[in-house]
């Protein structure tokens, strides 16, 4: 007796991605396709990229490695804060990293030797620094994070 079987219709994924990208573009929104539900299947990522997504979102490093090894060179967004032990891999393989831990942000800044732009939650009303809005994202000015351990100089 065989186990459960999943059939993935790549042309449907491509068409759906195209429809979402087209609709979001009307409001100036770029779309990242998320492959974590398919364990980072390169075929699914390629279908979404053909559909026009800007990049691929993924939460697991083994999936990111699989995508890169298969030749996916589109931007990849890490959808969770990485453990400190994987900061170097983040810098080498990921284009965008979503982080919520201050220790992780400090270590990314130190290891990359680059200034970081901090995106804050639009619902965060406790911020004392005036954020700026860019589309649907809100950015905390770099000069407000100078004390995090990373340089804000170029």
N, CA and C atoms as a LAMMPS dump frame, in Angstrom:
ITEM: TIMESTEP
0
ITEM: NUMBER OF ATOMS
462
ITEM: BOX BOUNDS ff ff ff
-5.0000000000000000e+02 5.0000000000000000e+02
-5.0000000000000000e+02 5.0000000000000000e+02
-5.0000000000000000e+02 5.0000000000000000e+02
ITEM: ATOMS id mol type element x y z
1 1 1 N 0.841 -1.184 0
2 1 2 C 0 0 0
3 1 3 C 0.887 1.249 0
4 2 1 N 0.587 2.188 -0.877
5 2 2 C 1.378 3.411 -0.941
6 2 3 C 0.777 4.475 -0.019
7 3 1 N 1.634 5.43 0.337
8 3 2 C 1.205 6.512 1.227
9 3 3 C 0.503 7.626 0.467
10 4 1 N 0.211 8.713 1.153
11 4 2 C -0.45 9.854 0.516
12 4 3 C 0.405 10.422 -0.613
13 5 1 N -0.239 11.009 -1.561
14 5 2 C 0.436 11.577 -2.725
15 5 3 C -0.041 13.009 -2.911
16 6 1 N 0.894 13.896 -3.192
17 6 2 C 0.555 15.289 -3.45
18 6 3 C 0.938 15.612 -4.888
19 7 1 N 0.029 16.214 -5.608
20 7 2 C 0.296 16.652 -6.972
21 7 3 C 0.364 18.17 -6.965
22 8 1 N 1.448 18.7 -7.508
23 8 2 C 1.634 20.155 -7.561
24 8 3 C 1.511 20.594 -9.012
25 9 1 N 0.575 21.475 -9.265
26 9 2 C 0.341 21.999 -10.607
27 9 3 C 1.152 23.282 -10.763
28 10 1 N 2.352 23.153 -11.333
29 10 2 C 3.257 24.295 -11.449
30 10 3 C 2.692 25.397 -12.348
31 11 1 N 1.946 25.04 -13.372
32 11 2 C 1.375 26.074 -14.243
33 11 3 C 0.312 26.875 -13.484
34 12 1 N -0.418 26.219 -12.608
35 12 2 C -1.4 26.929 -11.795
36 12 3 C -0.715 27.857 -10.789
37 13 1 N 0.387 27.404 -10.203
38 13 2 C 1.149 28.252 -9.281
39 13 3 C 1.655 29.483 -10.028
40 14 1 N 2.171 29.282 -11.232
41 14 2 C 2.651 30.402 -12.042
42 14 3 C 1.522 31.379 -12.35
43 15 1 N 0.374 30.868 -12.772
44 15 2 C -0.775 31.74 -13.079
45 15 3 C -1.254 32.491 -11.84
46 16 1 N -1.322 31.792 -10.716
47 16 2 C -1.748 32.445 -9.476
48 16 3 C -0.762 33.527 -9.058
49 17 1 N 0.533 33.235 -9.176
50 17 2 C 1.551 34.241 -8.846
51 17 3 C 1.393 35.458 -9.755
52 18 1 N 1.171 35.202 -11.033
53 18 2 C 0.991 36.298 -11.988
54 18 3 C -0.212 37.166 -11.604
55 19 1 N -1.296 36.536 -11.206
56 19 2 C -2.5 37.284 -10.823
57 19 3 C -2.259 38.112 -9.567
58 20 1 N -1.585 37.54 -8.583
59 20 2 C -1.298 38.267 -7.332
60 20 3 C -0.339 39.429 -7.61
61 21 1 N 0.705 39.175 -8.39
62 21 2 C 1.687 40.214 -8.712
63 21 3 C 1.012 41.365 -9.452
64 22 1 N 0.165 41.039 -10.428
65 22 2 C -0.53 42.071 -11.196
66 22 3 C -1.408 42.925 -10.288
67 23 1 N -2.146 42.284 -9.421
68 23 2 C -3.051 43.017 -8.527
69 23 3 C -2.274 43.886 -7.542
70 24 1 N -1.21 43.349 -6.983
71 24 2 C -0.415 44.101 -6.015
72 24 3 C 0.324 45.269 -6.679
73 25 1 N 0.763 45.061 -7.92
74 25 2 C 1.486 46.117 -8.637
75 25 3 C 0.629 47.369 -8.796
76 26 1 N -0.669 47.22 -8.865
77 26 2 C -1.571 48.369 -8.984
78 26 3 C -1.467 49.299 -7.775
79 27 1 N -1.013 48.745 -6.641
80 27 2 C -0.836 49.538 -5.43
81 27 3 C 0.637 49.746 -5.106
82 28 1 N 1.505 49.415 -6.038
83 28 2 C 2.936 49.616 -5.83
84 28 3 C 3.573 48.606 -4.883
85 29 1 N 2.976 47.449 -4.744
86 29 2 C 3.478 46.432 -3.821
87 29 3 C 4.223 45.356 -4.598
88 30 1 N 5.428 45.023 -4.147
89 30 2 C 6.182 43.915 -4.716
90 30 3 C 5.876 42.652 -3.919
91 31 1 N 5.892 41.512 -4.576
92 31 2 C 5.497 40.245 -3.967
93 31 3 C 6.682 39.289 -3.894
94 32 1 N 6.825 38.649 -2.738
95 32 2 C 7.757 37.543 -2.571
96 32 3 C 6.922 36.279 -2.453
97 33 1 N 7.268 35.244 -3.214
98 33 2 C 6.581 33.964 -3.111
99 33 3 C 7.214 33.139 -2.004
100 34 1 N 6.406 32.513 -1.183
101 34 2 C 6.911 31.739 -0.04
102 34 3 C 6.868 30.247 -0.366
103 35 1 N 8.03 29.596 -0.233
104 35 2 C 8.144 28.173 -0.564
105 35 3 C 8.216 27.268 0.656
106 36 1 N 8.063 27.825 1.845
107 36 2 C 8.251 26.982 3.03
108 36 3 C 7.229 25.852 3.11
109 37 1 N 6.058 26.033 2.556
110 37 2 C 5.056 24.972 2.556
111 37 3 C 5.391 23.829 1.615
112 38 1 N 6.364 24.038 0.736
113 38 2 C 6.782 22.985 -0.196
114 38 3 C 8.233 22.579 0.051
115 39 1 N 8.724 22.886 1.255
116 39 2 C 10.106 22.544 1.636
117 39 3 C 11.137 23.124 0.664
118 40 1 N 10.863 24.323 0.183
119 40 2 C 11.81 24.994 -0.691
120 40 3 C 12.008 24.316 -2.032
121 41 1 N 10.963 23.73 -2.582
122 41 2 C 11.087 23.06 -3.888
123 41 3 C 11.477 24.067 -4.964
124 42 1 N 12.633 23.867 -5.596
125 42 2 C 13.07 24.791 -6.643
126 42 3 C 12.05 24.934 -7.78
127 43 1 N 11.346 23.861 -8.114
128 43 2 C 10.365 23.924 -9.2
129 43 3 C 9.237 24.905 -8.849
130 44 1 N 8.822 24.896 -7.603
131 44 2 C 7.77 25.816 -7.157
132 44 3 C 8.302 27.25 -7.165
133 45 1 N 9.525 27.439 -6.691
134 45 2 C 10.135 28.775 -6.701
135 45 3 C 10.226 29.311 -8.131
136 46 1 N 10.67 28.465 -9.056
137 46 2 C 10.778 28.894 -10.458
138 46 3 C 9.412 29.258 -11.042
139 47 1 N 8.392 28.501 -10.701
140 47 2 C 7.043 28.807 -11.193
141 47 3 C 6.595 30.175 -10.685
142 48 1 N 6.83 30.45 -9.415
143 48 2 C 6.45 31.762 -8.866
144 48 3 C 7.278 32.879 -9.494
145 49 1 N 8.555 32.626 -9.717
146 49 2 C 9.405 33.639 -10.356
147 49 3 C 8.952 33.903 -11.789
148 50 1 N 8.586 32.859 -12.519
149 50 2 C 8.032 33.059 -13.869
150 50 3 C 6.741 33.871 -13.799
151 51 1 N 6.007 33.717 -12.707
152 51 2 C 4.782 34.484 -12.495
153 51 3 C 5.031 35.928 -12.105
154 52 1 N 6.293 36.294 -11.897
155 52 2 C 6.638 37.694 -11.671
156 52 3 C 6.959 38.112 -10.25
157 53 1 N 7.039 37.147 -9.295
158 53 2 C 7.386 37.557 -7.939
159 53 3 C 8.795 38.136 -7.921
160 54 1 N 9.032 39.058 -6.998
161 54 2 C 10.325 39.726 -6.877
162 54 3 C 11.402 38.797 -6.337
163 55 1 N 11.012 37.914 -5.444
164 55 2 C 11.96 37.002 -4.813
165 55 3 C 11.207 35.903 -4.088
166 56 1 N 11.971 35.138 -3.319
167 56 2 C 11.422 33.978 -2.619
168 56 3 C 11.602 34.162 -1.116
169 57 1 N 10.541 33.892 -0.362
170 57 2 C 10.602 33.905 1.094
171 57 3 C 10.703 32.483 1.612
172 58 1 N 11.556 32.279 2.597
173 58 2 C 11.787 30.933 3.142
174 58 3 C 12.214 31.06 4.6
175 59 1 N 11.861 30.078 5.409
176 59 2 C 12.183 30.155 6.832
177 59 3 C 13.222 29.131 7.284
178 60 1 N 13.554 28.187 6.437
179 60 2 C 14.475 27.124 6.843
180 60 3 C 15.749 27.16 5.995
181 61 1 N 16.896 27.064 6.689
182 61 2 C 18.178 27.148 5.991
183 61 3 C 18.391 25.993 5.028
184 62 1 N 17.935 24.787 5.371
185 62 2 C 18.119 23.673 4.435
186 62 3 C 17.358 23.929 3.142
187 63 1 N 16.234 24.623 3.223
188 63 2 C 15.473 24.965 2.016
189 63 3 C 16.175 26.065 1.221
190 64 1 N 16.749 27.038 1.923
191 64 2 C 17.501 28.101 1.242
192 64 3 C 18.702 27.499 0.522
193 65 1 N 19.392 26.589 1.193
194 65 2 C 20.539 25.91 0.55
195 65 3 C 20.083 25.16 -0.7
196 66 1 N 18.953 24.477 -0.626
197 66 2 C 18.413 23.727 -1.769
198 66 3 C 18.107 24.683 -2.925
199 67 1 N 17.487 25.816 -2.611
200 67 2 C 17.154 26.789 -3.656
201 67 3 C 18.413 27.324 -4.327
202 68 1 N 19.393 27.72 -3.529
203 68 2 C 20.645 28.253 -4.095
204 68 3 C 21.388 27.186 -4.895
205 69 1 N 21.445 25.953 -4.373
206 69 2 C 22.15 24.863 -5.077
207 69 3 C 21.499 24.543 -6.411
208 70 1 N 20.2 24.796 -6.522
209 70 2 C 19.498 24.51 -7.777
210 70 3 C 19.62 25.652 -8.782
211 71 1 N 20.336 26.709 -8.414
212 71 2 C 20.554 27.813 -9.345
213 71 3 C 19.61 28.997 -9.173
214 72 1 N 18.771 28.984 -8.154
215 72 2 C 17.89 30.139 -7.904
216 72 3 C 18.766 31.298 -7.444
217 73 1 N 18.823 32.357 -8.249
218 73 2 C 19.645 33.512 -7.872
219 73 3 C 18.805 34.752 -7.589
220 74 1 N 17.498 34.585 -7.556
221 74 2 C 16.601 35.694 -7.2
222 74 3 C 16.813 36.041 -5.726
223 75 1 N 16.403 37.233 -5.313
224 75 2 C 16.515 37.574 -3.894
225 75 3 C 15.755 36.572 -3.022
226 76 1 N 16.39 36.2 -1.914
227 76 2 C 15.753 35.308 -0.94
228 76 3 C 15.629 36.059 0.379
229 77 1 N 14.432 35.987 0.948
230 77 2 C 14.143 36.625 2.224
231 77 3 C 14.016 35.543 3.297
232 78 1 N 14.829 35.659 4.355
233 78 2 C 14.711 34.758 5.495
234 78 3 C 13.578 35.277 6.362
235 79 1 N 12.58 34.443 6.594
236 79 2 C 11.347 34.872 7.246
237 79 3 C 11.357 34.749 8.765
238 80 1 N 12.482 34.434 9.354
239 80 2 C 12.564 34.333 10.818
240 80 3 C 13.951 34.777 11.263
241 81 1 N 14.071 35.125 12.518
242 81 2 C 15.39 35.474 13.05
243 81 3 C 16.262 34.232 13.074
244 82 1 N 17.478 34.338 12.557
245 82 2 C 18.363 33.177 12.546
246 82 3 C 19.033 32.992 13.91
247 83 1 N 19.466 31.762 14.218
248 83 2 C 20.281 31.581 15.421
249 83 3 C 21.628 32.262 15.21
250 84 1 N 22.247 32.697 16.288
251 84 2 C 23.533 33.393 16.178
252 84 3 C 24.582 32.532 15.48
253 85 1 N 24.489 31.234 15.609
254 85 2 C 25.469 30.335 14.99
255 85 3 C 25.392 30.343 13.462
256 86 1 N 24.311 30.874 12.891
257 86 2 C 24.152 30.87 11.433
258 86 3 C 24.242 32.262 10.814
259 87 1 N 24.711 33.243 11.571
260 87 2 C 24.792 34.62 11.063
261 87 3 C 25.654 34.696 9.806
262 88 1 N 26.786 34.002 9.805
263 88 2 C 27.666 34.041 8.63
264 88 3 C 26.956 33.484 7.397
265 89 1 N 26.192 32.427 7.564
266 89 2 C 25.438 31.861 6.437
267 89 3 C 24.366 32.831 5.951
268 90 1 N 23.731 33.548 6.875
269 90 2 C 22.742 34.561 6.489
270 90 3 C 23.395 35.58 5.561
271 91 1 N 24.555 36.067 5.963
272 91 2 C 25.256 37.094 5.191
273 91 3 C 25.641 36.585 3.81
274 92 1 N 26.005 35.313 3.704
275 92 2 C 26.45 34.74 2.433
276 92 3 C 25.31 34.333 1.506
277 93 1 N 24.161 33.918 2.055
278 93 2 C 23.146 33.294 1.195
279 93 3 C 21.812 34.018 1.106
280 94 1 N 21.563 34.956 1.995
281 94 2 C 20.251 35.588 2.077
282 94 3 C 20.364 37.064 1.712
283 95 1 N 19.384 37.566 1.01
284 95 2 C 19.388 38.973 0.609
285 95 3 C 18.669 39.864 1.613
286 96 1 N 17.624 39.338 2.227
287 96 2 C 16.837 40.087 3.208
288 96 3 C 16.597 39.162 4.386
289 97 1 N 16.81 39.688 5.587
290 97 2 C 16.604 38.882 6.792
291 97 3 C 15.684 39.652 7.733
292 98 1 N 14.566 39.03 8.097
293 98 2 C 13.628 39.642 9.031
294 98 3 C 14.044 39.238 10.437
295 99 1 N 14.319 40.221 11.287
296 99 2 C 14.856 39.935 12.609
297 99 3 C 14.11 40.688 13.684
298 100 1 N 13.952 40.038 14.818
299 100 2 C 13.282 40.682 15.939
300 100 3 C 14.132 40.685 17.204
301 101 1 N 15.236 39.962 17.189
302 101 2 C 16.095 39.878 18.363
303 101 3 C 17.249 40.874 18.252
304 102 1 N 17.412 41.701 19.277
305 102 2 C 18.465 42.718 19.266
306 102 3 C 19.846 42.087 19.156
307 103 1 N 20.084 40.969 19.832
308 103 2 C 21.383 40.293 19.751
309 103 3 C 21.688 39.862 18.32
310 104 1 N 20.685 39.397 17.61
311 104 2 C 20.868 38.984 16.218
312 104 3 C 21.186 40.188 15.339
313 105 1 N 20.476 41.274 15.541
314 105 2 C 20.716 42.488 14.761
315 105 3 C 22.13 43.001 15.008
316 106 1 N 22.568 43.003 16.263
317 106 2 C 23.937 43.442 16.596
318 106 3 C 24.97 42.564 15.893
319 107 1 N 24.772 41.25 15.949
320 107 2 C 25.738 40.334 15.346
321 107 3 C 25.735 40.441 13.824
322 108 1 N 24.587 40.592 13.207
323 108 2 C 24.535 40.817 11.757
324 108 3 C 25.305 42.076 11.387
325 109 1 N 25.11 43.133 12.144
326 109 2 C 25.796 44.396 11.885
327 109 3 C 27.307 44.232 12.042
328 110 1 N 27.72 43.541 13.095
329 110 2 C 29.148 43.336 13.355
330 110 3 C 29.785 42.478 12.263
331 111 1 N 29.149 41.357 11.923
332 111 2 C 29.724 40.426 10.954
333 111 3 C 29.712 40.997 9.532
334 112 1 N 28.662 41.69 9.178
335 112 2 C 28.559 42.235 7.822
336 112 3 C 29.338 43.526 7.679
337 113 1 N 29.671 44.136 8.792
338 113 2 C 30.344 45.44 8.799
339 113 3 C 29.588 46.433 7.928
340 114 1 N 28.3 46.459 8.131
341 114 2 C 27.44 47.344 7.35
342 114 3 C 26.353 47.909 8.245
343 115 1 N 25.863 49.039 7.873
344 115 2 C 24.738 49.619 8.596
345 115 3 C 23.48 48.835 8.254
346 116 1 N 22.58 48.765 9.191
347 116 2 C 21.327 48.054 8.978
348 116 3 C 20.174 49.032 8.962
349 117 1 N 19.254 48.824 8.071
350 117 2 C 18.002 49.574 8.101
351 117 3 C 17.027 48.756 8.915
352 118 1 N 16.44 49.369 9.907
353 118 2 C 15.517 48.66 10.78
354 118 3 C 14.095 48.969 10.345
355 119 1 N 13.335 47.926 10.083
356 119 2 C 11.925 48.089 9.748
357 119 3 C 11.139 47.824 11.017
358 120 1 N 10.28 48.763 11.376
359 120 2 C 9.487 48.579 12.585
360 120 3 C 8.045 48.287 12.214
361 121 1 N 7.359 47.647 13.11
362 121 2 C 5.954 47.318 12.898
363 121 3 C 5.15 48.613 12.865
364 122 1 N 4.319 48.761 11.856
365 122 2 C 3.515 49.977 11.709
366 122 3 C 2.594 50.186 12.902
367 123 1 N 2.306 49.121 13.633
368 123 2 C 1.423 49.242 14.79
369 123 3 C 2.187 49.606 16.05
370 124 1 N 3.527 49.704 15.972
371 124 2 C 4.347 50.014 17.142
372 124 3 C 4.239 51.502 17.44
373 125 1 N 3.482 51.854 18.447
374 125 2 C 3.293 53.263 18.788
375 125 3 C 4.226 53.7 19.897
376 126 1 N 5.074 52.784 20.392
377 126 2 C 5.978 53.129 21.487
378 126 3 C 7.266 53.778 20.991
379 127 1 N 7.517 53.769 19.695
380 127 2 C 8.749 54.332 19.151
381 127 3 C 8.815 55.823 19.417
382 128 1 N 9.98 56.278 19.887
383 128 2 C 10.154 57.699 20.164
384 128 3 C 10.815 58.422 19.001
385 129 1 N 11.303 57.669 18.022
386 129 2 C 11.953 58.273 16.874
387 129 3 C 10.968 58.345 15.72
388 130 1 N 10.977 59.457 14.987
389 130 2 C 10.005 59.578 13.898
390 130 3 C 10.329 58.639 12.74
391 131 1 N 9.482 57.645 12.485
392 131 2 C 9.72 56.75 11.352
393 131 3 C 9.298 57.396 10.045
394 132 1 N 9.782 56.836 8.948
395 132 2 C 9.352 57.301 7.633
396 132 3 C 8.646 56.142 6.952
397 133 1 N 7.699 56.469 6.108
398 133 2 C 6.91 55.447 5.421
399 133 3 C 7.378 55.359 3.973
400 134 1 N 7.552 54.13 3.509
401 134 2 C 7.907 53.855 2.121
402 134 3 C 6.951 52.758 1.662
403 135 1 N 5.881 53.143 1.011
404 135 2 C 4.875 52.154 0.65
405 135 3 C 4.232 51.614 1.909
406 136 1 N 4.268 50.307 2.073
407 136 2 C 3.649 49.702 3.25
408 136 3 C 4.662 49.414 4.356
409 137 1 N 5.951 49.753 4.146
410 137 2 C 6.968 49.524 5.162
411 137 3 C 7.293 50.821 5.887
412 138 1 N 7.692 50.691 7.117
413 138 2 C 8.115 51.844 7.899
414 138 3 C 9.561 51.609 8.31
415 139 1 N 10.424 52.587 8.064
416 139 2 C 11.836 52.451 8.355
417 139 3 C 12.235 53.372 9.497
418 140 1 N 12.962 52.814 10.45
419 140 2 C 13.525 53.602 11.526
420 140 3 C 14.837 54.184 11.008
421 141 1 N 15.049 55.477 11.116
422 141 2 C 16.279 56.077 10.588
423 141 3 C 17.526 55.428 11.174
424 142 1 N 18.567 55.264 10.341
425 142 2 C 19.794 54.6 10.773
426 142 3 C 20.449 55.295 11.953
427 143 1 N 20.366 56.621 12.019
428 143 2 C 21.024 57.32 13.116
429 143 3 C 20.388 57 14.462
430 144 1 N 19.238 56.378 14.462
431 144 2 C 18.569 55.993 15.712
432 144 3 C 19.061 54.655 16.237
433 145 1 N 19.899 53.949 15.456
434 145 2 C 20.369 52.65 15.915
435 145 3 C 21.878 52.637 16.107
436 146 1 N 22.497 53.806 16.184
437 146 2 C 23.948 53.882 16.311
438 146 3 C 24.456 53.14 17.545
439 147 1 N 23.663 53.052 18.574
440 147 2 C 24.108 52.4 19.803
441 147 3 C 23.921 50.886 19.783
442 148 1 N 23.572 50.296 18.657
443 148 2 C 23.372 48.842 18.59
444 148 3 C 24.665 48.073 18.401
445 149 1 N 25.77 48.78 18.192
446 149 2 C 27.036 48.08 18.038
447 149 3 C 27.556 48.076 16.615
448 150 1 N 26.747 48.508 15.66
449 150 2 C 27.166 48.581 14.265
450 150 3 C 27.359 50.027 13.873
451 151 1 N 28.189 50.259 12.911
452 151 2 C 28.441 51.607 12.439
453 151 3 C 27.319 52.051 11.521
454 152 1 N 26.968 53.314 11.577
455 152 2 C 26.006 53.845 10.618
456 152 3 C 26.733 54.638 9.536
457 153 1 N 28.057 54.573 9.538
458 153 2 C 28.856 55.235 8.503
459 153 3 C 28.938 54.337 7.291
460 154 1 N 29.084 54.927 6.104
461 154 2 C 29.271 54.121 4.88
462 154 3 C 30.722 53.857 4.643
